[in-house]
Amino acid sequence: MVMSKSLLIKYLQRTGVVLLVIGVFLITPVGSQAPVVLFGLFSGSPKAMTTDASGNLNVTVVSGGGAPTSATYITQTADATLSAEQALDALATGILRVDTVAGVVTSLTTSADIFANISDETGGTGLLVGSISPVITTNLDLETTGVRFSAADGVLTILGLGNGNDENLTIDFDNAAANTVAIASGTGVRIIQLPGMIDIIGFYPALELKIGGDVTGTGARTNATDKISLFGSAHYTNAEEPMALIFGYSQAATNQVYFGGGAGQMNAATSIFFYTAATNTTLTGTLTLTITPTLVQNAGRGAFSTKQAITVDAATTFAVTSSYITLACTGAETINTITGGSSGMVLYIEQTDTNCTIADDDAATAANAIDLTGTATNDVGAVKKSLVLFYNGTDWYEISESDN
């Protein structure tokens, strides 16, 4: 294109362009007109040509040999000719962030950096509170419609789908009682964790605590399959299996409950004690029933147990740990007292020889003395001879005697 000086000036006045002159000039008009290239119009230092509001043409020398300092130029690598250049290869690998105030690009390389630059749903400040903890200011919605996490004053609420098949779950980390956590599920079950205790509050009539699964140990509950449940207590030795409390076993035609053992996964109890009380505000209570490997003793009503064999050798007393004993003496022995009894215990003695004589203490003055029927009627042993005694907590009294 050939353009005279006057036409050039009029063209520039009409279009209002800014021309950067560096030996070769590129005039960029406004709109969709094609650029105009001028050769040899100026020479020497780079110049800028502009038109003012009155249409006058101004040509100025650009100082510094670089871009204007008010602009930021992004380059792949550093470029010394651009006074405000920024090289991308100097940034750490991450997500680019634009600072609209400083006009520079930075990289975000940590979760704290990323969350600090994400606004909440209201367009407010960043989500980050503290140094590394992202905090969502109102709600967190999952992709599934109606599933929402919300929190306020220490209470976390998980909203269900609202389709009638579920309920909201609320976890209160700031419950009224100190050091407690409350978990509530709509009108279902509320669980409160107190120091050293878990309190489950149910809603009648649907209250139940159900545990257990398939006996195969697959972690499932398959229909028409044997199922077990185990309650245990921590063992004295940490490496040992727990102590057995209750073991439940449900099969096709039976439901079995085992107390104190029966499961190969837990250590059996050595003693089981049952306590009762006359009122509903009694702590500890009264021992009513004791079960050991050799004894079942109902306090105040006697005991039933496996047979205990006792041999007396050069002694005038023996101790019982069972309500049924066989008695033998190594020589001629006279027995004056029997220890180990509990109030209400009924003792069945089966004698196996003629060496044992049980002395009759009519006055029953000594503790654990034996008062037989009649006066001064000592009981001389014989094979298969039986003697039944009753213990009142202090002394023994004869109930019956039989020579068989």
C-alpha positions as CSV (number, residue, x, y, z in Angstrom):
1,M,0.0,0.0,0.0
2,V,1.3,3.5,-0.9
3,M,0.3,6.3,1.4
4,S,1.3,10.0,1.3
5,K,2.3,11.8,4.4
6,S,-0.9,13.8,4.5
7,L,-3.0,10.8,4.0
8,L,-1.1,8.9,6.7
9,I,-1.7,11.7,9.2
10,K,-5.4,11.9,8.3
11,Y,-5.6,8.1,8.7
12,L,-4.0,8.2,12.0
13,Q,-6.2,11.0,13.2
14,R,-9.3,9.2,12.1
15,T,-8.5,5.8,13.6
16,G,-6.9,7.0,16.9
17,V,-4.2,4.3,17.0
18,V,-1.0,4.0,19.0
19,L,2.0,3.1,16.9
20,L,5.2,1.6,18.3
21,V,8.0,2.5,15.9
22,I,11.0,0.2,15.8
23,G,12.5,0.6,12.4
24,V,9.4,-1.1,10.8
25,F,6.0,0.3,11.7
26,L,2.8,-1.6,12.2
27,I,-0.3,0.6,12.3
28,T,-3.2,-1.2,13.9
29,P,-6.5,0.5,13.1
30,V,-9.7,0.2,15.2
31,G,-12.2,-2.3,14.0
32,S,-11.8,-5.0,11.4
33,Q,-9.5,-3.1,9.0
34,A,-6.3,-4.8,7.9
35,P,-3.0,-3.5,9.5
36,V,-0.9,-1.0,7.6
37,V,2.8,-1.5,7.4
38,L,5.1,1.4,6.8
39,F,8.8,1.1,5.9
40,G,11.6,3.7,6.4
41,L,9.4,6.5,7.9
42,F,11.6,6.8,11.0
43,S,14.9,5.5,12.0
44,G,17.1,5.3,15.1
45,S,15.7,4.8,18.6
46,P,12.3,3.1,19.1
47,K,9.5,5.6,19.0
48,A,5.8,5.7,19.8
49,M,3.3,7.7,17.6
50,T,-0.1,8.6,19.0
51,T,-2.9,11.1,18.3
52,D,-4.4,13.2,21.0
53,A,-8.0,14.3,21.5
54,S,-7.6,17.2,19.0
55,G,-6.3,14.9,16.3
56,N,-2.7,16.0,16.5
57,L,0.0,13.4,15.7
58,N,2.7,12.9,18.4
59,V,5.9,11.0,18.0
60,T,7.9,10.2,21.2
61,V,11.1,8.2,21.8
62,V,10.6,5.2,24.1
63,S,13.2,5.3,26.8
64,G,14.8,2.3,28.6
65,G,14.8,0.0,25.7
66,G,12.1,-2.3,27.1
67,A,8.4,-2.6,27.7
68,P,6.5,-0.1,29.9
69,T,7.1,-0.8,33.6
70,S,3.3,-0.7,34.3
71,A,2.8,-3.9,32.4
72,T,3.7,-7.5,33.2
73,Y,5.0,-9.7,30.4
74,I,4.8,-13.5,30.8
75,T,7.7,-15.4,29.2
76,Q,8.7,-19.0,29.2
77,T,12.2,-18.1,30.3
78,A,13.7,-14.8,31.6
79,D,14.1,-12.0,29.1
80,A,16.3,-9.1,30.2
81,T,14.9,-6.7,27.6
82,L,11.5,-6.7,29.3
83,S,11.6,-4.5,32.4
84,A,8.5,-6.2,33.9
85,E,8.9,-9.7,32.6
86,Q,8.0,-12.8,34.6
87,A,9.5,-16.2,33.6
88,L,7.2,-19.2,34.1
89,D,10.1,-21.6,34.5
90,A,11.0,-19.9,37.7
91,L,7.7,-21.0,39.3
92,A,7.3,-24.2,41.3
93,T,5.1,-26.9,39.7
94,G,1.5,-26.4,40.8
95,I,-1.7,-24.5,40.0
96,L,-1.3,-21.0,38.6
97,R,-2.8,-18.1,40.6
98,V,-3.3,-14.6,39.3
99,D,-2.8,-11.7,41.7
100,T,-5.0,-8.9,40.3
101,V,-3.4,-6.3,42.6
102,A,0.2,-7.0,42.0
103,G,-0.4,-8.2,38.4
104,V,1.8,-11.3,38.7
105,V,1.3,-15.0,38.4
106,T,2.2,-17.3,41.3
107,S,1.9,-21.1,41.8
108,L,-0.1,-22.9,44.5
109,T,1.7,-26.0,45.7
110,T,-0.1,-26.9,49.0
111,S,-3.6,-27.6,50.1
112,A,-3.4,-24.6,52.3
113,D,-2.5,-22.4,49.3
114,I,-5.4,-23.9,47.2
115,F,-8.1,-23.6,49.9
116,A,-7.1,-20.1,50.8
117,N,-8.0,-19.0,47.2
118,I,-11.4,-20.7,47.0
119,S,-14.4,-18.6,48.1
120,D,-17.3,-20.1,49.9
121,E,-20.8,-20.4,48.4
122,T,-21.6,-16.8,49.4
123,G,-18.5,-15.3,47.7
124,G,-16.9,-14.4,51.0
125,T,-13.4,-14.9,52.2
126,G,-11.3,-18.0,51.5
127,L,-12.2,-21.4,53.0
128,L,-9.0,-21.7,55.0
129,V,-8.9,-21.0,58.7
130,G,-5.6,-21.5,60.4
131,S,-2.6,-22.8,58.5
132,I,-3.7,-26.2,57.0
133,S,-7.3,-26.8,57.9
134,P,-9.8,-26.1,55.2
135,V,-13.1,-24.9,56.7
136,I,-16.4,-24.9,54.8
137,T,-18.3,-22.0,56.2
138,T,-21.9,-23.3,55.8
139,N,-22.6,-26.7,54.3
140,L,-20.9,-29.5,52.3
141,D,-23.2,-31.1,49.8
142,L,-22.3,-34.5,48.3
143,E,-23.1,-35.3,44.7
144,T,-26.1,-37.4,45.7
145,T,-29.1,-35.1,46.1
146,G,-30.1,-34.5,49.7
147,V,-26.9,-35.7,51.4
148,R,-25.5,-32.7,53.3
149,F,-23.0,-32.1,56.1
150,S,-23.6,-29.1,58.2
151,A,-22.1,-27.9,61.4
152,A,-22.8,-25.3,64.0
153,D,-21.5,-24.8,67.6
154,G,-19.8,-28.2,67.8
155,V,-22.8,-30.1,66.3
156,L,-22.3,-32.1,63.0
157,T,-25.5,-33.0,61.2
158,I,-25.6,-35.4,58.2
159,L,-28.9,-35.0,56.4
160,G,-30.4,-38.1,54.8
161,L,-32.0,-38.3,51.4
162,G,-35.3,-37.4,52.8
163,N,-37.0,-40.2,50.9
164,G,-38.6,-41.8,54.0
165,N,-36.1,-44.6,54.2
166,D,-33.5,-42.8,56.3
167,E,-33.1,-40.3,59.0
168,N,-30.7,-37.5,59.9
169,L,-27.6,-38.3,62.0
170,T,-26.5,-35.7,64.5
171,I,-23.2,-35.8,66.4
172,D,-23.0,-33.3,69.2
173,F,-19.4,-32.7,70.3
174,D,-20.5,-29.9,72.6
175,N,-23.2,-31.8,74.6
176,A,-24.6,-30.2,77.8
177,A,-22.6,-32.6,80.0
178,A,-18.9,-32.1,80.2
179,N,-16.7,-34.5,78.2
180,T,-19.6,-36.1,76.4
181,V,-20.4,-36.8,72.8
182,A,-24.0,-37.3,71.7
183,I,-25.0,-39.2,68.6
184,A,-28.7,-39.0,67.6
185,S,-30.5,-40.5,64.6
186,G,-33.9,-38.9,64.1
187,T,-36.5,-40.7,66.2
188,G,-34.2,-43.8,66.5
189,V,-31.4,-44.2,68.9
190,R,-29.4,-41.7,70.8
191,I,-25.9,-42.6,72.1
192,I,-24.1,-40.5,74.7
193,Q,-20.5,-41.2,75.5
194,L,-19.6,-40.2,79.0
195,P,-16.2,-40.6,80.6
196,G,-15.7,-44.4,80.8
197,M,-19.2,-45.2,79.7
198,I,-21.5,-45.4,76.6
199,D,-25.1,-44.6,77.3
200,I,-27.6,-45.8,74.6
201,I,-31.1,-44.1,74.8
202,G,-33.7,-45.9,72.7
203,F,-37.3,-45.1,71.7
204,Y,-39.9,-47.7,72.6
205,P,-40.9,-50.1,71.1
206,A,-38.1,-50.3,68.6
207,L,-35.2,-50.4,71.0
208,E,-32.7,-53.1,70.3
209,L,-29.0,-53.7,70.4
210,K,-28.0,-56.2,67.8
211,I,-24.5,-57.5,67.2
212,G,-23.0,-60.6,65.4
213,G,-22.7,-62.1,62.0
214,D,-22.2,-65.2,60.0
215,V,-20.2,-67.9,61.9
216,T,-18.0,-68.2,58.8
217,G,-16.3,-64.9,59.8
218,T,-16.9,-63.2,56.5
219,G,-18.3,-60.0,58.1
220,A,-21.7,-60.6,56.6
221,R,-25.2,-61.4,57.7
222,T,-26.4,-64.0,55.2
223,N,-30.0,-65.3,55.5
224,A,-30.4,-68.9,56.7
225,T,-26.8,-69.0,58.0
226,D,-25.5,-69.9,61.5
227,K,-24.6,-66.6,63.4
228,I,-22.7,-65.8,66.5
229,S,-22.1,-62.8,68.8
230,L,-19.5,-62.4,71.4
231,F,-19.2,-60.1,74.4
232,G,-15.8,-60.1,76.2
233,S,-13.7,-58.2,78.7
234,A,-10.1,-57.3,78.3
235,H,-7.7,-59.8,79.7
236,Y,-5.1,-59.2,82.5
237,T,-2.4,-60.1,79.9
238,N,-2.8,-57.9,76.8
239,A,-1.5,-60.7,74.5
240,E,-4.2,-63.0,75.7
241,E,-7.7,-63.4,74.1
242,P,-10.4,-61.5,76.1
243,M,-12.3,-63.0,79.0
244,A,-15.7,-64.4,77.9
245,L,-18.8,-62.7,79.2
246,I,-21.7,-63.8,76.9
247,F,-21.6,-65.9,73.7
248,G,-24.7,-66.2,71.5
249,Y,-25.1,-68.9,68.8
250,S,-28.2,-69.0,66.5
251,Q,-28.8,-72.0,64.3
252,A,-31.6,-73.3,62.2
253,A,-33.6,-74.8,65.1
254,T,-31.9,-73.5,68.2
255,N,-30.9,-70.2,69.9
256,Q,-28.1,-70.9,72.5
257,V,-26.7,-68.5,75.1
258,Y,-23.4,-69.3,76.8
259,F,-22.2,-67.4,79.9
260,G,-18.5,-67.2,80.8
261,G,-17.2,-69.3,77.9
262,G,-18.0,-71.7,75.2
263,A,-16.3,-69.8,72.4
264,G,-12.8,-70.6,71.1
265,Q,-12.1,-67.0,70.6
266,M,-12.2,-66.1,74.3
267,N,-10.8,-67.3,77.7
268,A,-13.4,-68.9,80.0
269,A,-14.4,-67.4,83.3
270,T,-13.0,-69.1,86.4
271,S,-15.9,-67.9,88.6
272,I,-19.3,-66.5,88.0
273,F,-21.1,-64.5,90.7
274,F,-24.8,-63.4,90.7
275,Y,-25.8,-60.5,92.9
276,T,-29.3,-59.3,93.9
277,A,-30.8,-56.6,96.2
278,A,-34.0,-55.9,98.1
279,T,-34.3,-52.4,96.6
280,N,-33.5,-50.7,93.3
281,T,-31.1,-48.2,94.9
282,T,-28.7,-50.7,96.4
283,L,-25.1,-50.6,95.3
284,T,-23.1,-53.8,95.0
285,G,-26.0,-56.0,96.4
286,T,-25.8,-59.4,98.0
287,L,-24.1,-62.5,96.6
288,T,-26.9,-64.9,95.7
289,L,-25.3,-67.5,93.5
290,T,-21.7,-68.6,93.0
291,I,-20.5,-70.8,90.2
292,T,-17.0,-72.3,90.0
293,P,-15.6,-75.3,88.2
294,T,-16.5,-77.5,91.3
295,L,-19.3,-75.6,92.9
296,V,-22.7,-74.1,92.3
297,Q,-23.7,-72.5,95.5
298,N,-27.0,-70.6,96.1
299,A,-26.3,-68.4,99.1
300,G,-28.7,-69.3,102.0
301,R,-30.0,-72.4,100.2
302,G,-27.1,-74.7,100.0
303,A,-24.9,-75.7,97.2
304,F,-24.5,-78.2,94.4
305,S,-21.2,-79.2,93.0
306,T,-19.0,-81.9,91.6
307,K,-17.7,-84.4,94.1
308,Q,-14.6,-83.4,96.1
309,A,-12.3,-86.1,97.6
310,I,-10.9,-85.2,101.0
311,T,-8.3,-87.2,102.9
312,V,-7.5,-86.3,106.5
313,D,-4.0,-87.1,107.8
314,A,-3.1,-86.4,111.4
315,A,-5.6,-83.5,111.7
316,T,-8.8,-82.6,113.6
317,T,-10.3,-80.5,110.8
318,F,-10.7,-80.2,107.1
319,A,-12.0,-77.5,104.6
320,V,-14.7,-78.0,102.0
321,T,-14.9,-76.4,98.6
322,S,-17.8,-78.5,97.4
323,S,-21.2,-79.5,98.8
324,Y,-20.5,-83.1,98.1
325,I,-17.4,-84.8,99.4
326,T,-15.9,-88.3,99.9
327,L,-14.1,-88.5,103.3
328,A,-11.1,-90.8,104.1
329,C,-8.6,-90.8,106.9
330,T,-5.0,-92.3,106.7
331,G,-5.3,-93.4,110.4
332,A,-7.7,-93.2,113.3
333,E,-8.6,-89.5,113.2
334,T,-11.2,-87.5,115.2
335,I,-12.6,-84.5,113.4
336,N,-13.9,-81.7,115.5
337,T,-14.5,-78.8,113.0
338,I,-15.2,-78.3,109.3
339,T,-14.1,-75.0,107.7
340,G,-14.9,-73.4,104.3
341,G,-18.7,-73.5,104.7
342,S,-21.1,-70.6,103.8
343,S,-24.3,-69.7,105.5
344,G,-27.1,-72.0,104.4
345,M,-24.8,-74.6,102.9
346,V,-25.9,-78.2,102.9
347,L,-22.9,-80.6,103.0
348,Y,-23.2,-84.2,101.8
349,I,-20.4,-86.5,103.3
350,E,-19.8,-90.0,101.9
351,Q,-17.4,-91.9,104.1
352,T,-15.1,-94.5,102.5
353,D,-13.5,-96.2,105.6
354,T,-13.8,-96.7,109.3
355,N,-10.8,-94.5,110.3
356,C,-12.7,-91.2,110.5
357,T,-14.7,-90.2,113.6
358,I,-16.7,-87.0,113.5
359,A,-17.0,-85.7,117.1
360,D,-20.3,-84.5,118.5
361,D,-20.0,-81.0,120.1
362,D,-23.4,-80.7,121.8
363,A,-22.7,-77.2,123.1
364,A,-21.3,-76.1,119.7
365,T,-19.1,-73.6,121.4
366,A,-16.2,-73.7,119.0
367,A,-16.5,-72.0,115.6
368,N,-17.3,-74.5,112.8
369,A,-18.1,-77.2,115.5
370,I,-20.3,-80.1,114.6
371,D,-23.5,-80.8,116.6
372,L,-24.9,-84.2,115.8
373,T,-28.3,-85.5,116.9
374,G,-28.5,-87.0,120.4
375,T,-26.0,-86.4,123.2
376,A,-22.4,-87.2,122.8
377,T,-23.1,-89.3,119.8
378,N,-19.9,-89.3,117.8
379,D,-20.2,-90.6,114.2
380,V,-17.8,-93.4,113.4
381,G,-17.1,-93.8,109.7
382,A,-18.0,-96.8,107.6
383,V,-17.8,-97.7,103.9
384,K,-20.8,-96.1,102.1
385,K,-22.0,-94.4,105.2
386,S,-23.5,-91.0,104.6
387,L,-23.9,-87.9,106.7
388,V,-25.8,-84.7,105.8
389,L,-25.0,-81.5,107.7
390,F,-26.4,-77.9,107.6
391,Y,-24.2,-74.8,108.2
392,N,-25.9,-71.8,109.8
393,G,-22.9,-69.5,109.3
394,T,-21.3,-70.5,112.7
395,D,-21.7,-74.2,113.3
396,W,-22.8,-77.4,111.6
397,Y,-26.0,-79.3,112.5
398,E,-26.9,-82.8,111.5
399,I,-29.8,-83.3,109.1
400,S,-29.6,-87.0,108.6
401,E,-27.3,-90.0,108.8
402,S,-27.4,-93.3,106.9
403,D,-25.6,-96.7,107.2
404,N,-25.8,-98.3,103.8
